[in-house]
Amino acid sequence: MNLMMTGLPAYSLAERDRRWNLADQLMEEEQVDALIVYGDREGAFPAVFNPDTYFTNERPGSIVIFPKGEEPISVVFLATAVEDHIQARYTNTQGWIRPENMYVGKMGGHIVSILEQRGLAESSFGVIGLEPYPPYYFDGAIPYNTWNSIQKGLPHAVFKPVGRRFFALSAVKSQEELDVLRRSARIGEQMCQAMLEATKPGVRENEIYAAAMNACAMHAGFTASILMGSGPEFVGWGLPAWTYRPEEPRIIQEGDIILAEVFSSFGMLETQHQPSIAVGEVHPDFELAAAAARQSYENGVKELAHGALFGDVVKAMNKPMQEVGGWHVHPLIHSINPFGLIGVGDEIARLPEAKDYGNVHPIPSIGLDTELKAGMVFAFEPNCAIGKKVINLGGTVVVGEQGGIELNNNSTRLMRASW
């Protein structure tokens, strides 16, 4: 299916003002004079840390300085970002930062200089980027040298981490953001469908991977990577080994399961999709695991309602795994746009070989006591392993008033290749 390119969702000035008002609300609640918002480099997918773009609607990878009651300042990493900003002015598609509020030089010393110029050297700052941001930034995202330079250069300033409160305020999506998310989800569905259609015995993993990447670009989406593996048994979870080691991609055979995690992004809002593709007749344990994973998904969708506790959703999703004696290779559910909440069952990485490794700490659940609000967004990743037979299903679900609102469908059940 070819997605129409006309009428693509875009952000209005009303959405800009909503987000900037949220920044002022955050500063008021935290009793700070300004925000320092760190944005990770562009292309840092999956799990991109991009609160800078939340306030700029610009190319990612900046540090945003947001004085209370004023417009934000964006400190970009290279002059090419300014060139892009100039080009956008020609076509009237620019973001929200005025030219006089854009600086080049994403270094701690330059941040200090700008703050001194703006009379903010002795202010109190709320900082986004210091606190844990799992699953990749358990010590925070701001580089040590950048943060050390800011602290040393502003000895009379006060700094306060405000990332958690920013998460609570920004996690509930507006109608405009939900429209963008739905577009992202449609692109992700096309990526999963392309993988399914490319799957048959004799093709290599990279051909299936390429089909998904092509589908993403064809529908004006963005992705930087796909997690993927295959085989009659497969217990790993990450990028295909041939993307980081010099080795041949595996050849698909009948009886295989292809496991993947697809990341689809449109307008810097991401949806996640969890296709499992059966190649012909597969081992009965795969079918048992698929049934448990699907029941876990349904349980989670039912429980994902306004006012529910996140921990109760996780408990409901874990129940089918317990009933079949399964374990899982990664979390069952986590928040996205932004990340922050993670739900893990009680049986993870249950492999005899784990004892051969040093200090294999399980992934922790985070935020189980959080009360959900309508408009929050979650990646559903119910995965169940029976022995070494793993199935992973799911997609992106929004918290609704009475239960979850599903944004995609085809990867929420075991997909079956035909040729």
C-alpha positions in Angstrom: 0.0 0.0 0.0 1.3 3.4 -0.9 0.7 6.0 1.8 -0.5 9.3 0.3 1.9 12.2 0.8 -0.7 14.9 0.7 -2.0 16.3 3.9 0.9 15.2 6.1 0.5 16.3 9.7 2.6 19.3 10.8 2.9 21.3 14.0 1.0 24.7 14.3 2.1 27.7 16.2 -0.5 26.7 18.8 1.5 23.5 19.4 4.6 25.6 19.7 3.0 27.9 22.3 1.6 24.9 24.2 5.1 23.4 24.5 6.7 26.8 25.4 4.0 27.3 28.1 4.8 23.9 29.4 8.5 25.0 29.8 7.3 28.1 31.8 5.1 25.8 33.9 8.1 23.5 34.6 10.2 26.5 35.6 7.5 27.8 37.9 7.0 24.5 39.6 10.7 23.8 40.0 11.4 27.5 41.0 14.2 28.0 38.5 15.0 31.0 36.3 15.8 29.1 33.1 16.2 25.6 31.6 19.3 24.0 30.1 18.1 21.2 27.8 20.6 18.8 26.4 19.9 17.1 23.0 21.8 14.1 21.9 23.4 14.0 18.5 21.2 13.5 15.5 20.8 9.9 14.3 21.2 8.5 17.9 18.6 5.9 17.4 17.1 3.8 18.9 16.1 5.5 22.2 17.0 9.0 20.9 17.3 11.6 23.6 15.9 14.7 21.9 14.1 17.1 24.3 15.8 19.9 22.4 13.6 19.3 19.4 10.5 19.3 21.6 11.1 23.1 22.1 12.7 24.0 18.7 11.0 21.9 16.0 14.5 22.0 14.4 17.2 19.6 13.4 18.2 17.5 16.5 21.5 17.7 18.4 21.4 21.1 20.1 21.6 22.5 23.6 18.6 24.7 24.4 18.7 27.5 26.8 15.2 28.6 27.8 14.9 31.7 30.0 11.6 31.9 31.9 9.1 34.0 30.0 11.3 34.4 26.9 11.9 32.5 23.7 14.4 29.6 23.7 18.0 29.8 22.5 19.4 27.0 20.4 23.1 26.2 20.5 23.7 23.9 17.5 26.7 21.6 16.9 27.8 22.8 13.4 27.3 25.7 11.0 25.4 23.3 8.7 22.5 23.5 11.1 22.4 27.3 10.5 22.6 26.7 6.7 19.6 24.4 7.0 17.7 27.0 9.0 18.5 29.6 6.2 17.2 27.2 3.5 14.0 26.6 5.5 13.4 30.3 5.6 13.4 30.3 1.7 10.6 27.6 1.7 8.7 28.8 4.7 9.1 25.5 6.5 11.3 26.6 9.3 11.0 25.6 12.9 10.5 27.8 15.9 13.9 29.5 16.6 14.6 33.0 15.5 17.9 33.6 13.7 19.2 35.8 16.5 18.5 33.0 19.0 20.6 30.4 17.2 24.3 30.0 18.0 26.9 27.6 16.7 29.2 25.7 19.2 27.7 23.0 21.4 30.5 23.2 24.0 30.3 23.8 27.7 32.5 26.9 27.5 30.3 28.5 24.8 27.2 27.8 26.8 28.8 29.7 29.7 29.6 32.6 27.4 26.1 32.9 26.1 24.6 32.8 29.6 27.0 35.5 30.7 26.0 37.6 27.6 22.3 37.1 28.5 22.8 38.1 32.1 22.0 34.6 33.4 25.4 33.7 34.9 24.1 33.7 38.5 20.7 32.2 37.8 19.1 29.0 38.9 18.7 26.4 36.2 16.6 23.4 35.7 18.6 20.9 33.7 17.2 18.2 31.4 19.9 15.6 30.6 21.5 14.7 34.0 19.1 12.0 35.2 18.9 8.4 34.1 17.2 7.9 30.7 17.0 4.1 30.2 17.8 1.9 28.3 20.9 3.7 27.1 21.7 6.6 29.5 21.6 5.2 33.0 24.0 8.0 34.1 22.4 10.8 32.1 23.0 11.9 28.6 25.1 15.1 29.0 28.9 14.4 28.3 31.2 14.9 31.3 33.4 17.6 29.8 30.3 19.6 28.7 28.7 19.5 32.1 32.0 20.0 33.9 32.7 23.2 31.9 29.3 24.6 32.6 29.6 24.0 36.3 33.1 25.4 36.6 32.3 28.4 34.4 29.2 29.4 36.4 30.3 29.1 40.1 27.5 31.2 41.4 24.7 29.5 39.5 22.4 26.8 40.9 21.6 23.7 39.0 18.6 21.4 39.6 17.8 18.2 37.6 14.2 18.5 36.3 14.0 15.6 33.8 11.5 13.6 35.7 9.1 16.4 35.9 9.6 17.2 32.3 8.7 13.6 31.5 5.5 13.9 33.4 4.5 17.1 31.6 5.5 16.1 28.1 4.4 12.4 28.2 0.8 13.3 27.6 0.4 14.0 23.9 -1.6 16.7 22.3 -4.0 16.0 19.4 -1.4 17.3 16.9 1.2 15.0 18.4 -1.1 12.0 18.2 -1.7 12.7 14.5 2.0 12.6 13.9 2.3 9.4 15.9 -0.4 7.8 13.8 1.5 8.6 10.7 4.7 7.1 12.2 2.7 4.0 13.1 1.4 3.6 9.5 4.9 3.8 8.2 6.0 1.2 10.7 3.3 -1.1 9.6 4.5 -0.8 6.0 8.0 -1.7 7.2 6.7 -4.8 8.9 4.7 -5.8 5.9 7.7 -5.3 3.6 9.7 -7.7 5.8 7.0 -10.3 5.7 6.8 -10.1 1.9 10.5 -10.4 1.6 10.7 -13.5 3.7 11.2 -16.9 2.1 13.8 -19.7 2.4 17.0 -18.9 0.6 17.0 -15.1 1.2 19.5 -13.5 3.6 18.7 -11.5 6.6 20.1 -8.3 5.0 17.5 -8.6 2.2 14.7 -8.6 4.7 16.3 -5.7 6.6 16.7 -3.8 3.3 13.0 -4.2 2.5 12.0 -2.6 5.7 14.5 0.3 5.3 13.3 0.9 1.8 9.6 1.0 2.9 10.4 3.5 5.6 12.1 5.9 3.2 9.4 5.3 0.5 6.8 6.6 2.9 8.8 9.6 4.1 9.7 8.1 7.5 13.0 7.8 9.2 14.8 5.0 10.9 18.5 4.4 11.8 18.4 0.7 12.7 16.4 -2.4 13.1 17.0 -5.0 15.7 16.8 -8.5 14.1 17.8 -12.1 14.4 16.6 -15.4 13.0 16.9 -19.2 13.3 15.2 -22.3 14.6 16.4 -21.0 18.0 17.4 -17.4 18.8 17.8 -15.8 22.2 19.7 -12.6 21.3 18.2 -9.1 21.1 20.0 -6.3 19.2 21.3 -5.3 15.9 22.1 -8.1 13.4 25.6 -9.3 14.1 26.6 -8.5 10.5 26.1 -4.8 11.2 28.9 -4.7 13.7 31.1 -7.7 12.9 32.6 -8.7 9.5 30.5 -11.8 8.9 27.9 -13.1 6.4 24.2 -12.5 7.0 22.4 -15.7 7.8 20.4 -17.5 5.1 16.7 -18.0 6.0 15.4 -21.6 6.1 12.1 -23.3 6.6 11.2 -23.7 10.3 12.9 -20.4 11.2 11.5 -17.6 13.2 12.6 -14.1 12.3 12.5 -11.7 15.3 12.7 -8.0 14.9 12.1 -4.6 16.5 11.3 -1.9 14.0 11.7 1.8 14.8 9.6 4.2 12.8 10.0 7.9 13.2 8.0 10.8 11.7 8.5 14.4 13.0 10.8 13.1 15.8 8.0 11.0 17.3 8.7 7.3 17.3 6.6 4.2 17.1 7.9 0.8 17.7 6.8 -2.5 16.1 7.7 -6.0 17.1 7.3 -8.4 14.2 7.9 -12.2 14.6 7.7 -14.0 11.3 7.2 -17.8 11.0 8.9 -19.3 8.0 6.7 -22.3 7.2 5.9 -24.8 9.9 7.7 -23.9 13.2 8.3 -25.8 16.4 5.2 -26.2 18.7 7.0 -24.2 21.4 7.0 -21.2 19.2 3.3 -21.5 18.8 2.9 -21.8 22.6 5.1 -18.8 23.2 3.2 -16.8 20.5 -0.1 -17.5 22.2 1.2 -16.4 25.6 2.8 -13.2 24.1 -0.5 -12.4 22.3 -2.4 -12.8 25.6 0.1 -10.6 27.3 -0.5 -7.9 24.7 -4.3 -8.1 25.1 -4.0 -8.0 28.8 -1.8 -4.9 28.6 -4.1 -3.1 26.1 -7.1 -3.7 28.4 -5.3 -2.4 31.5 -3.7 0.7 29.8 -6.4 3.1 31.0 -6.3 6.6 32.5 -5.8 6.4 36.3 -4.3 2.9 36.3 -1.0 2.2 37.9 1.8 1.3 35.5 2.7 -1.6 37.8 -0.7 -3.2 37.4 -0.3 -3.1 33.6 3.1 -4.9 33.9 1.6 -7.5 36.3 -1.2 -8.2 33.9 1.2 -8.6 31.0 3.5 -10.9 32.9 0.7 -13.3 34.0 0.5 -15.3 30.7 4.3 -15.9 30.8 4.0 -17.3 34.3 1.2 -19.6 33.3 3.2 -21.3 30.5 6.4 -21.3 32.5 8.1 -18.9 30.1 10.8 -16.3 30.5 11.6 -13.2 28.5 14.7 -11.6 26.9 13.8 -8.0 27.4 11.1 -5.8 29.0 7.5 -6.3 28.3 6.6 -2.6 28.0 8.2 0.8 28.2 7.2 4.4 27.6 8.2 6.2 24.5 8.2 9.9 23.5 9.8 10.2 26.0 11.3 7.0 27.5 11.3 6.7 31.3 9.0 3.9 32.4 10.0 0.3 32.0 8.1 -2.8 32.9 9.9 -6.2 33.4 8.3 -9.5 34.5 9.9 -11.8 37.1 11.7 -14.2 34.8 14.3 -12.5 32.5 17.5 -13.9 31.0 16.8 -17.4 32.4 19.5 -19.2 30.6 22.0 -21.7 32.1 24.8 -20.0 30.2 24.2 -16.8 32.1 26.3 -18.2 35.0 29.4 -18.1 32.8 29.3 -14.3 32.8 30.3 -11.8 35.4 27.6 -9.8 37.2 24.7 -10.2 34.8 22.3 -7.7 36.4 18.7 -7.9 35.2 17.0 -4.9 33.6 15.0 -3.2 36.4 11.4 -2.1 36.3 11.1 1.6 36.6 8.2 3.7 37.6 5.7 1.0 38.6 3.9 3.3 41.0 3.2 5.9 38.2 -0.4 6.8 37.6 -1.1 6.7 33.9 -2.8 9.6 32.1 -4.7 9.6 28.8 -2.3 10.5 26.0 0.8 8.8 27.3 2.5 6.5 24.8 3.9 3.0 25.3 5.8 0.4 23.3 4.3 -3.0 23.9 6.9 -5.7 23.6 5.5 -8.9 25.1 8.1 -11.5 24.5 7.9 -15.1 25.7 10.6 -17.8 25.6 9.9 -21.5 26.0 13.3 -22.9 26.5 15.2 -21.3 23.6 12.1 -20.7 21.4 11.4 -17.0 21.6 8.5 -15.0 20.2 8.2 -11.2 20.4 5.0 -9.4 19.5 3.6 -5.9 19.9 3.5 -2.3 18.8 2.6 1.2 20.0 -0.3 1.8 22.3 -1.7 5.1 23.7 -3.3 5.4 27.1 -7.0 5.9 26.6 -9.8 6.8 29.1 -11.1 3.1 29.2 -8.1 1.2 27.9 -5.3 1.3 25.4 -5.7 2.8 21.9 -3.7 0.6 19.4 -1.8 2.4 16.7 -0.8 -0.6 14.6 -2.0 -4.2 14.1 0.1 -6.5 11.9 3.0 -7.0 14.3 0.8 -7.7 17.3 0.3 -11.3 16.2 2.6 -14.0 14.9 3.2 -13.2 11.2 3.4 -16.1 8.7 5.4 -15.9 5.5 4.0 -17.3 2.3 5.9 -17.9 -1.0 
